[in-house]
Amino acid sequence: MNVDEILEPLIRLRKSMGAKLIDINSTYEHNEITATELEVLSQDGIDIDLNQISIYSDKTFVYKGVRVILYIRDVKKYNESWSLPKFHICNCATYQNMVANGRKYRYVASSRDDGVFVVNKCENSSIWQKSNERLDICKNCLKELGWQGAFSLKAFFERYPRNLLSGLGHLSDKIAPLNEYTPEWAQISARLRARANYICEGCGGDFSLTPHLLHVHHKNGLKYDNRISNLALLCVNCHANEPYHEHMK
């Protein structure tokens, strides 16, 4: 069966309904990042061409649709001590100065969140040695983002997820997960409801005798996003009043 044979009954149905054809204007953002690049980003980092980094609306860095941090890979010893660089999480004053001075090419992109960075140490002009080092965060980056309290890369990537990719805040086509519950969702839901003593956060009702009427709601609509900050315990009635949940009424 060819395409015309498939479409013919649909065309007849449209005409019988008197429905008009309309033009659909859609935009599609194709993310060119590969699985190998994603793996390297989470380990050694990738040497970046200056045109491959873009600044997201929240001032963080994006490489091929993935939020990343930047740091300088190659370091040298001065006066018998290593001059280790600081890493950058956003378009701060220090980074802007580096770019203005034509030094952006020195940066490497990484999505690693354990605070360890792969650097190349050079004691003379010809001998380089790879080393895993713990680097400090750029203070101007913290100032630029208005970061309060202790900083960690795990906290940063939780607040600014790696996968908030396109300029519209959408997940990329390459690495966006299916919007489905995770395999451990039943256990997570049961544990959270028990911990809250089966009390609805919306109306305050006690559902300890009817726990099946108390749901765990994903605030952002992403069923795989099980961060505590994204979950709310709501009874079936309060849940139905949430946006896009009218079908539950």
MIVO-754042 format. One record per residue (C-alpha): residue in one letter; z, x, y. Coordinates in steps of 0.5 Angstrom, whole numbers, plus 2048, in hexadecimal, padded with zeros to 3 digits. Each point is the difference from the previous one (the first is absolute). Last residue first. Example, Ala and Ser with C-alpha at 12.3 -4.5 7.8 and 13.67 -1.06 7.14 Angstrom:
S80E81B7FE/A8027FE7F9/
***
This chain:
K84A7E781E/M7FF8067FD/H7F8800802/E803801807/H8028077FF/Y7FB803805/P805801805/E8077FF7FD/N8037F97FF/A7FF8007F9/H8058057FF/C8057FC804/N7FF7FB7FB/V8008047FA/C806804801/L7FF806804/L8028077FF/A7FC805804/L7FD8067FE/N7FC805805/S806804802/I8028017F9/R7F98037FE/N7FD7FD7FB/D7F8800803/Y7FC7FE7F9/K8007F9802/L7FD801807/G8017FA804/N804804806/K8077FC7FF/H8008017F8/H8047FA7FE/V8058007FB/H8017F97FD/L8067FC7FF/L7FF7F97FC/H8008047FA/P807802801/T8027F87FF/L8088017FF/S801806805/F7FB7FD805/D805800806/G7FD7FE806/G800804806/C7FA7FD803/G7FB806801/E8048057FD/C8017FC7FA/I8068027FC/Y7FF8027F8/N806804800/A7FC805804/R8008067FB/A7FE7FB7FB/R7FA7FE804/L7FE807801/R8018027F9/A7FC7FA7FD/S7FA802805/I8008077FE/Q8007FF7F9/A7FB7FB800/W7FC804805/E8008067FB/P7F88007FE/T7FE7FF808/Y7FE7F9802/E7F9800802/N7FC802807/L7FB8057FD/P802807802/A7FC802806/I7FD8077FF/K7F9800801/D7FF7FA804/S804802805/L8067FC802/H8007FC806/G803802807/L7FA7FE804/G7FF808801/S8008017F9/L8058037FC/L8077FE7FF/N8008037F9/R805806802/P8057FB802/Y803801807/R8087FE7FF/E8008027F9/F7FC806801/F805802806/A8067FF7FB/K7FD8047FB/L7FE806805/S807800802/F8047FF807/A8077FF802/G8017FB805/Q7FB7FD805/W7F9801800/G7FD7FF807/L7F98017FD/E7FE805806/K807803800/L8008017F8/C7F9803801/N803805806/K8058027FB/C7FB8037FB/I8037FF7F9/D8038067FD/L7FC8047FA/R8028017F9/E7FC8057FD/N7FC8017F9/S7FC806801/K7F98037FF/Q7FF807801/W7FB804805/I7FF807800/S7FA802804/S802800808/N8078027FE/E8067FC7FE/C7FD7FA7FF/K8037FA7FE/N7FC7FA7FE/V8047F9800/V8017FA7FB/F8057FB803/V8067FD7FD/G8047FB804/D7FF7FB7FA/D7FC7FB803/R7F98037FE/S7FA7FD804/S7FD806803/A7FB802805/V7FF807802/Y7FF803807/R7FD806803/Y7FA7FD802/K8047FC805/R800807804/G7FB7FE806/N805801805/A8007F9802/V8017FE7F8/M807805800/N8027FC807/Q7FF7F97FD/Y8048037FA/T806802804/A8007FA804/C8007FB7FA/N7FA7FD7FC/C8047FE7FA/I8048037FA/H7FF807801/F8038067FC/K804806803/P7FD8077FF/L8048067FD/S800806803/W8028057FB/S805806802/E7FF807800/N7FE800807/Y7FA7FB7FF/K7FE7FE7F9/K7FA7FC800/V7FF7F97FE/D7F97FC7FD/R8017F87FF/I8027FD806/Y8027F9800/L7FE7F9800/I8037F97FD/V7FB7FB7FD/R7FE7F9800/V7FB7FE7FC/G7F97FD802/K7FC806800/Y805804803/V8057FD805/F805803804/T8067FC804/K7FF7FD807/D8027F97FE/S7F97FE802/Y7FD8057FB/I7FE807802/S7FA8027FC/I7FF8077FC/Q7F98027FD/N7FD802806/L805807800/D7FE8017F9/I8068007FC/D8038057FB/I8037FB7FA/G8078007FE/D8038047FA/Q8037FA7FC/S8007F9803/L7F9801804/V7FD8047FA/E8017F97FB/L7FD7FC806/E7FA805800/T7FF7FF7F9/A8007F9800/T7FB800805/I8007FE807/E7FA7FD803/N8037F9803/H7FB7FB801/E8017FB806/Y7FD7FA800/T7FE7FB806/S7FE7F97FF/N7FC7FC804/I7FE7FA7FC/D7FA7FC802/I8007F87FF/L7FC7FC7FB/K8017F8802/A8037FB7FB/G7FC7FA7FF/M8047FF7FA/S7FA7FF7FC/K7FD806803/R8068047FE/L8007FD7F9/R7F88027FF/I802807802/L8058017FB/P7FC7FD7FB/E7FB805802/L804806800/I8018027F9/E7F87FF7FF/D7FF804806/V8048067FD/N7FD8017FA/M8027FD7F9/
***
